[in-house]
Amino acid sequence: MSNKFSLALLGTAFVCLALAMPTQAQAPIRVFVSGSGSDSNNCSVAAPCRTFQGAYSAVAAGGEIDVLDPAGYGDLTIGKALSIQGHGYGGITATGSAGITISAGSSDAINLRGLIIDGAGSSSNGIYFTSGGTLNIQDCVVRNIYTGVWIYTGGSSQLFMSDTIVSDIGAGAITVNAGTPPVTLYLNDVEADNSYSGVSAYGSGAFIDIRNSSISGNSYGLYANDGAVIHLSASNLTGNFRGWTIDTGGGSIESTGDNLIDDNSNDNGAPPTFNYQ
């Protein structure tokens, strides 16, 4: 047999082998969960998964989990870029340390929309963020839990929360604890109600900008310590035991002067004013 013929047969064998080998499937960019689903499914719309964690394991980084029907979908730990579309009825009853724990990369974007996180009176956290590039929380409810939304990070992150209610929280409804590099949380059309503290900031890197929001019925409405800064504009700060408090560690709480600050048992006067540049 000639060398040319042998090489031709060898090449043909390699081609046949390559065609016979299965192609490794890529993770889908969009997956689905349903109350009637199963985590043994492939998480497609026709065969949805049952839990957020099951769907998370199946979806590609930067992908999306969509909720098909009202149900409880279990606690979730997020370590990559991800969006969740809960459509206003994607439920989590927090049973572990947190309903949602986020420990993602420095450039990862996390988007949470239309979720209901209920602690059922447990000692858990609602949303616990330790790292990530950006976090956007929209149209969510966090309630009846020990800590509502807790941002505790040593990284530089941009955080946004809008059209969201955080209420009936045993400790802090919305809390940022940050040093260096700084962390900024923007609140717009947010309610922080009926909790031990409404909006709290700790550390020289913590900055919270509150607009068009309501902080009511808390023991402490606004609380700043350890050099943290809170700005308040076009918002209601009413019916709290203490309207706003700067603790002995220092910090700054400032107002644009267009807020309703009334009916607080203590600290009922307006904070110092500032102007947006």
Secondary structure, DSSP 8 states (H G I E B T S, - for coil): --HHHHHHHHHHHHHHHHHHS-------SEEEE-TT--TTS---SSS-BSSHHHHHHHS-TTEEEEE-SSEE---EEE-S-EEEEEEEEEEEE--SSEEEEEE--TT-EEEEEEEEEEEEEEEEEEEEEEE-SEEEEES-EEEEEEEEEEEEESS-EEEEEEEEEEEEESSEEEEEEE-SS-EEEEEEEEEEESSSEEEEEESTTEEEEEES-EEES-SEEEEEETTEEEEEES-EEES-SEEEEE-TT-EEEEE-S--EEES-SB--S---B----
